[in-house]
Amino acid sequence: MDLNDLRILITVLSFIVFAGIVYWAYSGRQRARFEEASRLPFADSDLPGDSASPAKKNNAGDRP
């Protein structure tokens, strides 16, 4: 086995791993989990101007 055979083997194995990851990501069993994760950025309640923000509640008593 020379260096080129090793390179070919690593390339083929890398492609198989890549294809496995793509199959896993697009499988139906993962859909609900990924949809929930896609909504996480919009579920943040610490946005500027939000009166229910815990940071504002904590700092409100510190002001004169």
C-alpha positions as CSV (number, residue, x, y, z in Angstrom):
1,M,0.0,0.0,0.0
2,D,1.5,3.2,-1.1
3,L,0.7,6.8,-0.2
4,N,-1.9,7.2,-3.0
5,D,-3.8,4.2,-1.9
6,L,-4.0,5.6,1.6
7,R,-5.2,8.9,0.2
8,I,-7.9,7.1,-1.8
9,L,-9.0,5.2,1.3
10,I,-9.2,8.3,3.5
11,T,-11.2,10.1,0.8
12,V,-13.7,7.2,0.4
13,L,-14.1,6.9,4.2
14,S,-14.6,10.6,4.5
15,F,-17.3,10.6,1.8
16,I,-19.1,7.6,3.5
17,V,-19.1,9.5,6.9
18,F,-20.4,12.7,5.1
19,A,-23.2,10.7,3.5
20,G,-24.1,9.2,6.8
21,I,-24.3,12.6,8.5
22,V,-26.5,13.9,5.7
23,Y,-28.8,10.9,5.9
24,W,-29.0,11.3,9.7
25,A,-29.8,15.0,9.4
26,Y,-32.5,14.5,6.9
27,S,-34.1,11.5,8.4
28,G,-37.7,11.8,9.6
29,R,-36.8,10.9,13.3
30,Q,-34.7,14.1,13.7
31,R,-37.3,16.5,12.2
32,A,-39.1,17.4,15.5
33,R,-35.8,18.0,17.3
34,F,-34.4,20.2,14.6
35,E,-37.6,22.2,14.3
36,E,-37.5,22.9,18.0
37,A,-33.9,23.9,17.8
38,S,-34.6,26.2,14.9
39,R,-37.2,28.2,17.0
40,L,-34.8,28.7,20.0
41,P,-33.4,32.1,18.8
42,F,-36.9,33.5,18.8
43,A,-37.8,32.2,22.2
44,D,-35.4,34.6,24.0
45,S,-37.2,36.7,26.6
46,D,-34.1,38.9,27.3
47,L,-34.6,41.2,24.3
48,P,-34.1,44.9,24.6
49,G,-37.3,46.6,25.5
50,D,-38.8,43.5,27.1
51,S,-40.3,44.5,30.5
52,A,-40.2,40.9,31.8
53,S,-36.4,40.7,31.5
54,P,-34.7,39.4,34.6
55,A,-31.8,41.8,34.1
56,K,-34.2,44.8,34.4
57,K,-35.9,43.4,37.4
58,N,-32.5,42.9,39.2
59,N,-31.2,46.4,38.3
60,A,-34.5,48.2,39.0
61,G,-33.9,48.2,42.8
62,D,-30.3,49.5,42.4
63,R,-31.4,52.9,41.0
64,P,-32.2,55.8,43.2
